[in-house]
């Protein structure tokens, strides 16, 4: 009784899966066809297996050949030394560099000597001071000249006051 109760769901399940590929049981008529499909697929698996083995062996042989031969460098076009030298002409560059440097050095020495002579001269010193103020202060040259003139006027007034004879009488 208990066995019949367990067999009935089993039989229903087998009946529903009969003829479907997911089922664990095949109908009697489908057995030769399933065997034929199995043989075909087994043949395909073995064929691809053989191909992958052949390719793996060829890969191993190629790696061994590469290791034995080392790096292969093929020279396509060998280098040829030119008959005539081309640019840059090093000698000409060195000579022109020396000439420019020498000229620049002489000009710098003359400029420094002239500046020293101008500093020793009073009029030249004033001009150099004016030039320095105009360059470093950021003011325009006219504003610097006006400021210098104003400074000179104040200095002149101070000089006249110092040298003026003092009055004997005092206002205070």
Rosetta constraint file for C-alpha pairs under 8 A:
AtomPair CA 1 CA 5 HARMONIC 6.33 0.50
AtomPair CA 2 CA 6 HARMONIC 6.48 0.50
AtomPair CA 3 CA 7 HARMONIC 6.17 0.50
AtomPair CA 4 CA 8 HARMONIC 6.24 0.50
AtomPair CA 5 CA 9 HARMONIC 7.61 0.50
AtomPair CA 6 CA 10 HARMONIC 6.77 0.50
AtomPair CA 7 CA 11 HARMONIC 6.01 0.50
AtomPair CA 8 CA 12 HARMONIC 6.29 0.50
AtomPair CA 9 CA 13 HARMONIC 6.17 0.50
AtomPair CA 10 CA 14 HARMONIC 6.22 0.50
AtomPair CA 11 CA 15 HARMONIC 6.05 0.50
AtomPair CA 12 CA 16 HARMONIC 6.24 0.50
AtomPair CA 13 CA 17 HARMONIC 6.32 0.50
AtomPair CA 14 CA 18 HARMONIC 5.95 0.50
AtomPair CA 14 CA 23 HARMONIC 7.81 0.50
AtomPair CA 14 CA 25 HARMONIC 7.56 0.50
AtomPair CA 17 CA 22 HARMONIC 7.25 0.50
AtomPair CA 17 CA 23 HARMONIC 4.95 0.50
AtomPair CA 17 CA 24 HARMONIC 7.76 0.50
AtomPair CA 17 CA 25 HARMONIC 7.57 0.50
AtomPair CA 18 CA 23 HARMONIC 6.56 0.50
AtomPair CA 18 CA 25 HARMONIC 6.48 0.50
AtomPair CA 18 CA 26 HARMONIC 6.39 0.50
AtomPair CA 18 CA 27 HARMONIC 6.45 0.50
AtomPair CA 19 CA 23 HARMONIC 7.40 0.50
AtomPair CA 19 CA 25 HARMONIC 7.72 0.50
AtomPair CA 19 CA 26 HARMONIC 5.89 0.50
AtomPair CA 19 CA 27 HARMONIC 5.90 0.50
AtomPair CA 19 CA 30 HARMONIC 7.92 0.50
AtomPair CA 20 CA 26 HARMONIC 7.68 0.50
AtomPair CA 21 CA 26 HARMONIC 7.84 0.50
AtomPair CA 26 CA 30 HARMONIC 6.33 0.50
AtomPair CA 26 CA 31 HARMONIC 6.53 0.50
AtomPair CA 27 CA 31 HARMONIC 6.85 0.50
AtomPair CA 30 CA 34 HARMONIC 6.13 0.50
AtomPair CA 31 CA 35 HARMONIC 6.17 0.50
AtomPair CA 32 CA 36 HARMONIC 6.23 0.50
AtomPair CA 33 CA 37 HARMONIC 6.29 0.50
AtomPair CA 34 CA 38 HARMONIC 6.14 0.50
AtomPair CA 35 CA 39 HARMONIC 6.26 0.50
AtomPair CA 36 CA 40 HARMONIC 6.30 0.50
AtomPair CA 37 CA 41 HARMONIC 6.25 0.50
AtomPair CA 38 CA 42 HARMONIC 6.06 0.50
AtomPair CA 39 CA 43 HARMONIC 6.14 0.50
AtomPair CA 40 CA 44 HARMONIC 6.37 0.50
AtomPair CA 41 CA 45 HARMONIC 6.23 0.50
AtomPair CA 42 CA 46 HARMONIC 6.25 0.50
AtomPair CA 43 CA 47 HARMONIC 6.07 0.50
AtomPair CA 44 CA 48 HARMONIC 6.25 0.50
AtomPair CA 45 CA 49 HARMONIC 6.05 0.50
AtomPair CA 46 CA 50 HARMONIC 6.11 0.50
AtomPair CA 47 CA 51 HARMONIC 6.38 0.50
AtomPair CA 48 CA 52 HARMONIC 6.18 0.50
AtomPair CA 49 CA 53 HARMONIC 6.25 0.50
AtomPair CA 50 CA 54 HARMONIC 6.27 0.50
AtomPair CA 51 CA 55 HARMONIC 6.24 0.50
AtomPair CA 52 CA 56 HARMONIC 6.05 0.50
AtomPair CA 53 CA 57 HARMONIC 6.23 0.50
AtomPair CA 54 CA 58 HARMONIC 6.26 0.50
AtomPair CA 55 CA 59 HARMONIC 6.11 0.50
AtomPair CA 56 CA 60 HARMONIC 6.26 0.50
AtomPair CA 57 CA 61 HARMONIC 6.25 0.50
AtomPair CA 58 CA 62 HARMONIC 6.11 0.50
AtomPair CA 59 CA 63 HARMONIC 6.21 0.50
AtomPair CA 60 CA 64 HARMONIC 6.24 0.50
AtomPair CA 61 CA 65 HARMONIC 6.17 0.50
AtomPair CA 62 CA 66 HARMONIC 6.17 0.50
AtomPair CA 63 CA 67 HARMONIC 6.25 0.50
AtomPair CA 64 CA 68 HARMONIC 6.19 0.50
AtomPair CA 65 CA 69 HARMONIC 6.14 0.50
AtomPair CA 66 CA 70 HARMONIC 5.85 0.50
AtomPair CA 66 CA 71 HARMONIC 7.55 0.50
AtomPair CA 88 CA 93 HARMONIC 7.79 0.50
AtomPair CA 89 CA 93 HARMONIC 6.39 0.50
AtomPair CA 90 CA 94 HARMONIC 6.17 0.50
AtomPair CA 91 CA 95 HARMONIC 6.20 0.50
AtomPair CA 92 CA 96 HARMONIC 6.08 0.50
AtomPair CA 93 CA 97 HARMONIC 6.00 0.50
AtomPair CA 94 CA 98 HARMONIC 6.16 0.50
AtomPair CA 95 CA 99 HARMONIC 6.22 0.50
AtomPair CA 96 CA 100 HARMONIC 6.14 0.50
AtomPair CA 97 CA 101 HARMONIC 6.05 0.50
AtomPair CA 98 CA 102 HARMONIC 5.97 0.50
AtomPair CA 99 CA 103 HARMONIC 6.09 0.50
AtomPair CA 100 CA 104 HARMONIC 6.07 0.50
AtomPair CA 101 CA 105 HARMONIC 6.06 0.50
AtomPair CA 102 CA 106 HARMONIC 6.27 0.50
AtomPair CA 103 CA 107 HARMONIC 6.23 0.50
AtomPair CA 104 CA 108 HARMONIC 6.13 0.50
AtomPair CA 105 CA 109 HARMONIC 6.19 0.50
AtomPair CA 106 CA 110 HARMONIC 6.20 0.50
AtomPair CA 107 CA 111 HARMONIC 6.11 0.50
AtomPair CA 108 CA 112 HARMONIC 6.18 0.50
AtomPair CA 109 CA 113 HARMONIC 6.18 0.50
AtomPair CA 110 CA 114 HARMONIC 6.13 0.50
AtomPair CA 111 CA 115 HARMONIC 6.18 0.50
AtomPair CA 112 CA 116 HARMONIC 6.23 0.50
AtomPair CA 113 CA 117 HARMONIC 6.30 0.50
AtomPair CA 114 CA 118 HARMONIC 6.12 0.50
AtomPair CA 115 CA 119 HARMONIC 6.20 0.50
AtomPair CA 116 CA 120 HARMONIC 6.48 0.50
AtomPair CA 117 CA 121 HARMONIC 6.53 0.50
AtomPair CA 118 CA 122 HARMONIC 7.74 0.50
AtomPair CA 118 CA 123 HARMONIC 7.83 0.50
AtomPair CA 118 CA 124 HARMONIC 4.55 0.50
AtomPair CA 118 CA 125 HARMONIC 5.81 0.50
AtomPair CA 118 CA 128 HARMONIC 7.64 0.50
AtomPair CA 119 CA 124 HARMONIC 6.05 0.50
AtomPair CA 119 CA 125 HARMONIC 4.62 0.50
AtomPair CA 119 CA 128 HARMONIC 7.45 0.50
AtomPair CA 120 CA 124 HARMONIC 7.59 0.50
AtomPair CA 120 CA 125 HARMONIC 6.92 0.50
AtomPair CA 121 CA 125 HARMONIC 6.00 0.50
AtomPair CA 122 CA 126 HARMONIC 6.39 0.50
AtomPair CA 123 CA 127 HARMONIC 6.45 0.50
AtomPair CA 124 CA 128 HARMONIC 6.17 0.50
AtomPair CA 125 CA 129 HARMONIC 6.13 0.50
AtomPair CA 126 CA 130 HARMONIC 6.13 0.50
AtomPair CA 127 CA 131 HARMONIC 6.11 0.50
AtomPair CA 128 CA 132 HARMONIC 6.09 0.50
AtomPair CA 129 CA 133 HARMONIC 6.12 0.50
AtomPair CA 130 CA 134 HARMONIC 6.12 0.50
AtomPair CA 130 CA 144 HARMONIC 7.12 0.50
AtomPair CA 130 CA 145 HARMONIC 7.53 0.50
AtomPair CA 130 CA 148 HARMONIC 7.87 0.50
AtomPair CA 131 CA 135 HARMONIC 6.10 0.50
AtomPair CA 132 CA 136 HARMONIC 5.95 0.50
AtomPair CA 133 CA 137 HARMONIC 5.45 0.50
AtomPair CA 133 CA 144 HARMONIC 7.10 0.50
AtomPair CA 134 CA 138 HARMONIC 6.28 0.50
AtomPair CA 134 CA 139 HARMONIC 5.90 0.50
AtomPair CA 134 CA 140 HARMONIC 6.41 0.50
AtomPair CA 134 CA 141 HARMONIC 5.69 0.50
AtomPair CA 134 CA 144 HARMONIC 6.12 0.50
AtomPair CA 135 CA 139 HARMONIC 7.78 0.50
AtomPair CA 139 CA 143 HARMONIC 6.33 0.50
AtomPair CA 139 CA 144 HARMONIC 6.55 0.50
AtomPair CA 140 CA 144 HARMONIC 6.36 0.50
AtomPair CA 141 CA 145 HARMONIC 6.17 0.50
AtomPair CA 142 CA 146 HARMONIC 6.17 0.50
AtomPair CA 143 CA 147 HARMONIC 6.11 0.50
AtomPair CA 144 CA 148 HARMONIC 6.11 0.50
AtomPair CA 145 CA 149 HARMONIC 6.11 0.50
AtomPair CA 146 CA 150 HARMONIC 6.12 0.50
AtomPair CA 147 CA 151 HARMONIC 6.12 0.50
AtomPair CA 148 CA 152 HARMONIC 6.10 0.50
AtomPair CA 149 CA 153 HARMONIC 6.16 0.50
AtomPair CA 150 CA 154 HARMONIC 6.27 0.50
AtomPair CA 151 CA 155 HARMONIC 6.15 0.50
AtomPair CA 152 CA 156 HARMONIC 6.07 0.50
AtomPair CA 153 CA 157 HARMONIC 6.22 0.50
AtomPair CA 154 CA 158 HARMONIC 6.23 0.50
AtomPair CA 155 CA 159 HARMONIC 6.21 0.50
AtomPair CA 156 CA 160 HARMONIC 6.25 0.50
AtomPair CA 157 CA 161 HARMONIC 6.17 0.50
AtomPair CA 158 CA 162 HARMONIC 6.19 0.50
AtomPair CA 159 CA 163 HARMONIC 6.24 0.50
AtomPair CA 160 CA 164 HARMONIC 5.84 0.50
